[in-house]
Every structure is written in C-alpha cells, then in structure tokens.
C-alpha cells in the first residue's frame, strides 16, 4: 500500500485545550489515530509539515504514513479542524487503514478537453454540480480524480456519473440513480433563437393548413 506522505509523530499523554495550546506554541499539533478495532492513540504532529501536506490538496483522499518513534501506521485523514479566522490547522483525526480495506472518500472531479467542447465553443457555460464524488474505493488504489471528457458535450447537455470511466473496484456511494456531475448551460441567445425557430415553424404550419 503506497503512501503519498509521511509525518513524524510522538505519542501524546496530555489532552485538553490547555495542553493543545501549549503544543501549538512548540510548533506541534494534537491529533488522534483511531479505527481498525484498536484503541484511539493521541499523538502530536509538526504544524509546518502538516500544513504543507494539507495545502497540496487531496489530504482526505490519500493514504499517509504516521511514523511514531519508528513505528509506522498507515492512515487516511478523516477530518481536520481549522482556526475560524486564521485558517491555521488546529487538530487532525486519522483513521487506521488495514491492508485490503475499502474506504469511503471524496474524489475530486477533473474535466478535460474543455477547449474542444462544442457546447463551450458555442457560448455555453460549464455548470459544475459536483466538484467531488463520494466513492467506495480499495485503500491501495484510491484514484487521484474522476475524469469527465467534455469533447462531445453540446449546449444543454447534462453529464452524469455514467459518463465517467470509473477505476476498477471503485463505485459511488449513490447507486440508485445516474446523478448529474455537470451541465453545459446554453447561452440565452441560443434559447431565444430556438424558440423563434419553433414559433416560425408553427406559423408556417398554420398557413399551410389554411390554404
């Protein structure tokens, strides 16, 4: 199971807000590792390295390694707390990842061939309904993104999950419908033109009928 990042950590025996503030003054963050039917393990991790890892993107969709005094734990970040004003990282919850496990993670959606999209060339607008999709995926093959090809999308088209070539073993948590990921909104001028053409067609039909 490949790791995308590794953070050095130490076991933490002090808990509470006061202890957390003291840790942050030392450049450390309180965190906890839980899951896999084992006791929760409070730890400290470095503020700087954790912040850099988080801002690289995909923090909650990547397998990481927490090195606690030489003992390595495979984890995935399930949640993190930010300061409401400064956006500093305050706390991280990690979930242990067992070999062969299936995880539920939010996978980002990536759009390709926008420059070739007929709908966008005609003045349409890409309306993204879902920037991420919640998926059940094997822990050892979490996709970086779900790729949606816009090469043939026309104005007014809706692009559904069925249009995505899903990685092997991965499936969305929503299985009862073919949900929409994005649409190509037609420009207002095109709508007016279409309505005008329909009206003209109706008038011609009426004239022919009267003759």
C-alpha positions as a printed Julia matrix, in Angstrom:
211×3 Matrix{Float64}:
   0.0    0.0     0.0
   1.81   3.1    -1.23
   1.84   6.26    0.9
   1.6    9.75   -0.51
   3.1   11.45    2.54
   4.8   10.66    5.83
   4.63  12.65    9.06
   6.8   12.11   12.11
   4.82  11.95   15.35
   5.08  11.27   19.05
   2.6    9.72   21.44
   0.67  12.32   23.44
  -0.26  11.86   27.09
  -1.74  15.31   27.73
  -5.21  16.22   26.48
  -7.47  19.24   26.79
  -7.48  22.82   25.45
  -4.65  24.0    27.66
  -2.37  21.17   26.58
  -3.3   21.78   22.93
  -2.35  25.47   23.18
   0.96  24.56   24.77
   1.71  22.12   21.94
   0.97  24.72   19.28
   3.4   27.13   20.91
   6.01  24.41   20.41
   5.15  24.06   16.71
   3.16  20.86   17.25
  -0.44  19.82   16.59
  -2.66  17.5    18.59
  -4.02  14.61   16.54
  -5.51  11.17   17.07
  -5.37   7.84   15.25
  -8.42   5.6    15.63
 -10.21   2.69   13.99
  -9.35  -0.89   12.95
 -10.83  -2.13   16.27
  -7.88  -0.68   18.21
  -7.79   1.94   20.99
  -7.58   5.57   19.96
  -3.99   6.83   20.01
  -3.44  10.54   20.82
  -0.34  11.91   19.06
   1.44  15.14   18.18
   2.49  16.04   14.63
   4.51  19.01   13.32
   2.49  22.09   12.35
   4.67  23.1     9.39
   4.86  19.72    7.63
   1.17  19.01    8.25
   0.1   22.38    6.85
   2.23  21.89    3.73
   0.75  18.4     3.21
  -2.81  19.69    3.63
  -2.38  22.57    1.17
  -1.01  20.28   -1.53
  -4.59  19.06   -1.93
  -6.28  15.69   -1.61
  -5.38  15.39    2.08
  -8.52  13.41    2.93
  -8.24  11.16   -0.15
  -4.66   9.94    0.25
  -3.04   7.17    2.24
  -0.37   8.54    4.54
   2.16   7.16    6.98
   2.43   8.36   10.56
   5.84   7.49   11.99
   5.53   7.32   15.78
   9.04   6.99   17.15
   9.94   4.47   14.44
   6.63   2.58   14.37
   4.76   3.3    11.14
   0.97   3.45   10.84
  -0.94   3.56    7.54
  -3.71   6.16    7.85
  -6.1    8.41    5.98
  -7.1   11.83    7.3
 -10.83  11.73    8.05
 -11.27  15.23    9.46
  -9.32  18.3    10.46
 -10.15  21.47   12.36
  -9.09  24.94   11.21
  -8.93  28.2    13.16
 -12.1   30.18   12.26
 -10.14  33.35   11.45
  -6.54  32.46   10.57
  -7.23  29.08    8.91
  -4.4   27.53   10.93
  -4.67  23.76   11.38
  -5.76  23.02   14.96
  -6.4   19.26   15.07
  -6.42  16.21   12.77
  -8.28  12.91   13.04
  -6.62   9.97   11.28
  -8.25   6.61   10.53
  -6.1    3.47   10.56
  -6.06   1.71    7.18
  -5.81  -2.06    7.21
  -4.43  -3.95    4.23
  -7.22  -4.83    1.79
  -9.63  -2.33    3.31
 -12.27  -0.43    1.36
 -12.6    3.27    2.18
 -15.28   5.87    1.61
 -13.62   9.05    0.33
 -14.45  12.19   -1.61
 -12.75  12.03   -5.02
 -12.32  15.31   -6.97
 -13.75  15.61  -10.48
 -11.39  16.64  -13.29
 -12.71  18.0   -16.6
 -10.7   17.51  -19.8
 -10.96  18.75  -23.41
 -12.71  21.97  -22.44
 -11.01  23.67  -25.4
 -12.66  21.16  -27.76
 -16.11  21.21  -26.15
 -18.77  22.17  -28.77
 -21.09  23.49  -26.07
 -18.46  25.88  -24.72
 -17.37  26.95  -28.2
 -20.97  27.96  -28.94
 -21.06  30.2   -25.87
 -22.35  27.73  -23.31
 -21.19  27.7   -19.71
 -19.89  24.73  -17.72
 -22.05  24.43  -14.6
 -20.38  22.1   -12.1
 -22.95  20.4    -9.87
 -20.44  18.2    -8.0
 -16.78  19.14   -7.54
 -16.23  15.85   -5.71
 -17.99  12.48   -5.67
 -18.19  10.25   -2.61
 -16.82   6.84   -3.6
 -16.16   3.44   -2.06
 -12.65   2.54   -3.19
  -9.91   0.0    -2.37
  -7.42   1.54    0.04
  -4.47   0.51   -2.13
  -5.81   2.14   -5.33
  -7.51   5.43   -4.49
  -7.88   7.42   -7.74
  -6.5   10.95   -7.79
  -9.54  12.18   -9.72
 -12.6   11.15  -11.7
 -12.09  12.3   -15.29
 -15.02  13.69  -17.28
 -14.45  14.27  -21.01
 -16.17  17.35  -22.48
 -15.08  16.73  -26.09
 -18.61  15.97  -27.33
 -20.75  17.94  -24.88
 -23.3   20.21  -26.57
 -25.29  23.16  -25.18
 -27.99  21.9   -22.85
 -26.28  18.56  -22.16
 -26.24  17.02  -18.69
 -23.17  14.95  -17.81
 -23.87  12.08  -15.43
 -21.76   9.67  -13.39
 -22.35   7.06  -16.11
 -20.15   9.18  -18.42
 -17.14   8.62  -16.13
 -14.81   5.67  -16.69
 -14.62   4.51  -13.08
 -11.42   2.86  -11.8
 -11.58  -0.86  -11.12
 -13.16  -1.66   -7.77
 -14.49   1.86   -7.28
 -18.17   2.73   -7.08
 -20.13   5.79   -5.99
 -21.97   5.62   -2.68
 -25.1    6.79   -4.52
 -26.24   3.77   -6.54
 -29.98   4.33   -7.01
 -29.72   6.95   -9.77
 -27.46   8.23  -12.54
 -26.73  11.52  -10.82
 -25.55  14.69  -12.58
 -21.99  15.92  -12.2
 -22.14  18.93  -14.54
 -24.23  20.58  -17.26
 -23.45  22.74  -20.26
 -25.82  25.69  -19.88
 -26.92  27.02  -23.26
 -26.38  30.76  -23.87
 -29.53  32.93  -23.65
 -29.26  33.97  -27.29
 -29.35  30.34  -28.42
 -32.5   29.71  -26.41
 -34.21  32.73  -27.94
 -33.21  31.63  -31.44
 -34.53  28.13  -30.88
 -37.83  29.48  -29.57
 -38.09  31.82  -32.56
 -37.5   28.98  -34.99
 -40.15  26.89  -33.28
 -42.62  29.78  -33.49
 -41.87  30.32  -37.19
 -42.38  26.63  -37.86
 -45.73  26.71  -36.09
 -46.85  29.75  -38.1
 -45.85  28.11  -41.4
 -47.83  25.02  -40.42
 -50.9   27.13  -39.7
 -50.6   28.92  -43.06
 -50.34  25.64  -44.95
 -53.38  24.3   -43.11
 -55.46  27.38  -44.0
 -54.56  27.03  -47.68
